[in-house]
């Protein structure tokens, strides 16, 4: 005769599993939070890259449409970059601003830089695996090119 499990046997089996879901949750939660915060931080990094490139493009456009001396065009380009975001810097050594006299097929090129700081531990984890130093900031670069107008 086959004997069915009594209520006492079933309850004893459940008692052994008590707290297992809390342990599983404690193991999975840090990985889930790291994934969510990583998505947020990489979204911020992508936004910084887009903003830096947009500022470079706006600076190059300002250098091409502004009629004036080279210094005035340079000032207009830097001012336009700063209007997009004051934290974005212009690398004036490697940028060209349509300095007169203009030649055929000359372009205004503006290089911009922005220092991105992580707000989550994703940057620290990237440093653990050899991508830069531990928790370091990232320098985001942008480049804008526009043809010069006479």
Buried (B, 14 or more C-beta within 10 A) or exposed (E): EEEEEEEEEEEEEEEEEEEEEEEEEEEEEEEEEBEEBBEEBEEBBEEBBEBBBBBBBBBBBBBBBBEEEBEEBBBBBBEBBBEBBEBBBBBEEEBBBBBEEEEEEBBBBBBBBBEBEBEBBBBEBBBEEEEEEEBBEBEBEBBBBBEBEE
